């Protein structure tokens, strides 16, 4: 995989995307509890009972990095498509199909599962909890798809404009008592800030370390000030029962925190590029990128499947008990390998929906290599012919990462 990757590929981009995806997955696994209570399951969070654990959300709420990378890749791809004369509609269809084809498998399975649960007499509240948790990743895809479709309009947009929108929306909500529904404007404007930063990265405006330091220090200071002086929640994810969520919809504090994350990501680019020269590190990052949609869509299902299976053994600590003490957090850490194993099963079952043509092409390449090996008696001829075949086919997969 290392030798097949084009030499001009910026591997730091893939490393940042992998970090963002895994951050979301681990964050959900650590702060999402399904508590068994009298035959019902309801969601809870240790952040509700243990506010001092809020720094966990600072580490694992990595959506801003994903939108930064998404904006960079989309604007770069759109610019290249225009240079080749590829129409906007064709470019957009190709990008969105990679997003939404795996969604069909998730919706199909949960439609069947929901019907089966209701017919079996499962409590409606429990079914609602499970379905809401399983489909919660889809809101992110809808926002990301909308921003992707708007790429031609935002390629030159200064990130300060959507940041100003978020600022004014929060002033109206929290300063002048405007209806809370106005906050949903920030669902687009808030994530547009890191997305347009990605476009600025493509234009070369963020190449030097100065931009990274300004974003990191400025975002950190602004977030600390908003939490300490303006009453914004310290947690960067939603907390059940809280009057204000920094994420649902995004607040100014979530956006400034995202600026700090983007600044740190930009500062780490060179170090990541050096690290990704190691074949094993690059193989791991490439695997996560090639499976990003499967991992993202099915990680909540893996959590719920493990929880449901564990119920056969009774109420297990860290899995079915209330997350109201540090012992729960310690026990939850021990369950992470079980979640990962269940997610691996989901990956084995559904990753082909992410790359529906891959198995057939892989089989063709394998048969081609076998024929080359059989027909060739000269060692040098066999090696050269196989190497050329590999050069011709494998980089397509590498580019798809």
Order of alpha helices (4+ residues) and beta strands (2+ residues): alpha-beta-beta-alpha-alpha-alpha-alpha-alpha-alpha-alpha-alpha-alpha-alpha-alpha-alpha-alpha-alpha-alpha-alpha-alpha
